Amino acid sequence: MRRHLVAAGFKFAPSAACEFTAVAGTMRGHADGIIIHGPDLAGAYVIYPLIWEHKALKATSWREIERDGLEKKHFNYLVQVALYQMYLNVTNPALVTITNADTCEWLHFFVPFNPERAQAWSDRAANIIVATRASELLPRGFNDPEKFPCKQCPHRERCWT
């Protein structure tokens, strides 16, 4: 997708500009790109620079986002973009691209910066890091160890025993 955007006239910042660290280096992130210049888009008022984030999702998730939007179906991606915007200090609306992994169709849309969301989730991450360093066990996010997020969590055994 990045090659398509470059071929269309978009210019990206160097990869190193897309990285951030916070909470004494414990929280880190890397945006897929920062677009620093690009063509005028008919019907869209675009301000550069802007964060670019790309996700490839199976057809079911892609259709859900197309129908219901990112906030309803994949809120975690909105949080991710908000944190990138805040920590990389690129607060113009971000461009999010979703590729349908089954059909290669694309969705492109802009996500405005939400400073309250970014700060709340940054604070949440910092609290988790502080609690982990103090060996404190925070309340579980889910009440069922068989839920998908719990099954994937590296702390599942400690949390549920």
JOUR-V40687 format. One record per backbone hydrogen bond with DSSP energy under -1.0 kcal/mol. NH is the residue of the N-H (numbers start at 0). CO is the residue of the C=O. Records with the same first field share a line. If there is no record, write none. Layout:
BEGIN
NH=CO  CO
END
This chain:
BEGIN
4=0
5=1
6=2
7=3
8=5
9=4
10=36
12=33
16=13
17=14
18=15
19=28
21=26
25=22
26=21
28=19
30=17
32=51
34=49
35=10
36=10
43=40
49=34
51=32
52=94
54=96
56=98
61=57
62=58
63=59
64=60
65=61
66=62
67=63
68=64
72=68
73=69
76=73
78=74
79=75
80=76
81=77
82=78
83=79
84=80
85=81
86=82
87=83
89=84
93=110
94=50
95=108
96=52
97=106
98=54
99=104
100=56
103=99
106=97
108=95
110=93
117=113
118=114
119=115
120=116
121=117
122=118
123=119
124=120
125=121
126=122
127=123
128=124
129=125
130=126
131=127
132=128
133=129
134=131
135=130
146=143
150=146
151=147
155=152
158=154
159=155
END
